[in-house]
Amino acid sequence: MMRVKLEVISGPMDGHIFQFNSNVDLGREGKLRIPSDRFISRRHVQIEVQDPRLFLEDLGSTNGTFIDDDRLQGKAELKNGQVFRVGRTWLEVSW
């Protein structure tokens, strides 16, 4: 079973680590919550676990989701160690 670690590397919850092994929503509400970043939508992105692959999908957020400074359109596969931004929060994913 794939064990995913999502670490906040910059933003209001800097240093916080989320761990999960199945699909999760990230936003100001939901399973993974970053309530203090007002630029994050209530349901901002979904992280989809398809062992051994991981996908990131923007859920129609107002301020967008960015991977390597490129705005995410639809769904993209994440690489181990990939960094992405939601609102003003930067996260690094590993497994």
N, C-alpha and C positions, 0 to 999 in steps of 0.2 A: 504494500500500500504506500502510495506517495505521501510524504509528509512535507507540507509547504510552509515556509517561513517568510513572513512579510514584515520587513523592518522599516519604520519611519526614520529616514535619514536626515530630513529637514522639514521643519514645520512645527505647529503647536504641540504635537505629541512626540517630538524628537526623542529617539531612543526606544520608543514603544515597539514591542514585537507581537505580532499576531501569528498564530499557528493554526493550520487546518488541513484537512485531507479530502474535502469534498467541495462542490461548488458553493461559493459565497458571494453575497452582495456587499459592497463597501460604500459607505456614504455617511451622512450625518445621522441616519437611522439604519436599522438592519443589523445583520449579524456582526459585521466588522464596522465599528463606529468611530468616526473622527468628528465629534460634535463641535469642537472649538474652531474649525476652519469654516468660516461662513461662505467661502467660495466653492465648497463641495455641496453637491445636490443631495437631497435626502437619500435617493438611491442613485449613486453616481456611476459605478461600474460593477460588472459581474466578473468574477474570476472563475473560470471553468477548468476543472481538473479532469483530464483524460490521460491518465497514467500511461506512458511516461511524458506526456505533453501537457502544457498549460496555456490557456487562452485568456485574453483580456478583452472585454466588450464594453464599450460606453453605452449606458442606458438612456441616452438622450439628455445628458447633463447640460446645464446652461453654459458652464465655463469650459467644457471639454476635458479631454484626457490626452496627455502628451507622452509619447515615447521618443526619447532622443530629440526633443524639440519639435517633433512632427505630430500634428493633431491626428489622433486616432479616428479613423473612419470605419465604423462597423467593428469587426473582430480581428485581433492579431494574435499570433503565437508569441509567447514570452520565452526568452532564453534564460537559463540559470544565471543569476547575477544581474539580470536586467533591471534598469532603473526607469521608473515612470512617475508622472506627476498628475495628481488630481487636485483641483483648487490650487492652494499654495503649499501643498504637502508633497514632498518627494518620498517615494518608497522604493525599496530594493527587494526583489523576490528571489528566493533560493530554495532548493530542494535537494 
